Amino acid sequence: MALFTDINKRDVSFLESEFLTYLLMRFFTGDNSVNINGKDFFYLPVKNIVFTNESTGEKVAIETETIDSCKELYTALKNGKSVSLLQLQLKSETVLLDICLKTAPLRITKVSAPKSLAEDYADKTVERKLYVKVVFDFYDIVIKDFVNIRVSNEWFDFLKNFKNFLDTV
Amino acid sequence: MGLYSGSLTFFRLFYDEDVTFSLNEIVEHLREYSFDRFYDSSRPINYGFVPLNYPEYTDFLSAEVLFDNDYVFSVRIDEKKLNKKYFDIKFQEMKKEFLEQNKKDFLSKSDKDFIKNALTNKMFAETLPTTSLVEIIWETDKNQIFVSNIASKSFEAVVHLFRAAFEINLYRDSLFESAKRNLTEVYKIDELKNVTPANF
């Protein structure tokens, strides 16, 4: 689904895959920590990543247990492909949440949370509701970070740093 | 699946109306637009609010709605679908019966419409529905709700119920909406609309 501006109907849907690619780049450049409501979390891309070539529509699905050493992943990034599906783990000292993000339109398509220890129905509901909110708070924070950097000159430095990183792998 | 167990996948919807409701008002509106109150077995689709721990609790007066500052409940959607082939066979049979009973040689358009309506109502009343429950978390202080299903039928039902019960117009989350709500510098949104693709 195309994402249009309300002013001049310009298609800016490319920003969705840029955002997911930005998250992956942040991970590789070691900036994957996020403070959510005063609590430290970090995210790790895991297992499934789908790259899409914006101009040709060609898709490359990568499934790996070792993101750090996956050659296909680096090749896709070096070939300028952008991410259209990203599976993440969002971790803190006590919580591990599995999240899947997709584009067209940008959305969270899967969330898995740890099994609740609460026995009472209300306690369980409150606990799991809290996980939903943590996921969306994370989503809002990283979108805000992305927009802040994307409209500034820092964006070009960020891309340059990432290209330098890719040259080393 | 949902808040009680299994996958915790929720989708976010926003609204812009500046409204505040007390717990009593919310419960009153949920009761007013509850599933049981509007249920009609002859309708192809029925939907309405139900408590989260439904069907253990069917009444909002006894069920818990407020969980740690957020309102949590569900929307029950019952949809009936008719098998077209079966309908066509029954329609032919009924047309034949109608001609014989009324000693007619042909059926007028109004006769056909009458038979079709009668058959449709009869079949909908006899058909079992497919039921789904959409869980809702309503964060009133952030003008947002989370729904456990956003397929078109569920989305339409939830949007319709919130508009009817609370005069709230819900719309889908997007990258721009999320950014707009979390950035204080509005000019950045305008700048974002004008960026060119990064071409990684």
Interface residues (C-beta under 8 A of the other chain):
Chain A: L3 T5 I7 R10 V12 F14 L15 E16 E18 F19 T21 E54 L77 G80 K81 S82 P105 L106 R107 I108 T109 K110 V111 S112 A113 Y121 A122 K124 T125 V126 R128 K129 L130 Y131 V132 K133 V135 F136 Y139 D140 I141 I143 K144 V147 N148 R150 V151 W155 L159
Chain B: L3 Y4 S7 L8 T9 F10 F11 R12 L52 N53 E64 F67 D68 D70 V72 I137 E139 F146 R172 D173 S174 L175 F176 S178 A179 R181 N182 L183 K188 I189 E191 L192 K193 N194 V195 P197 A198 N199 F200
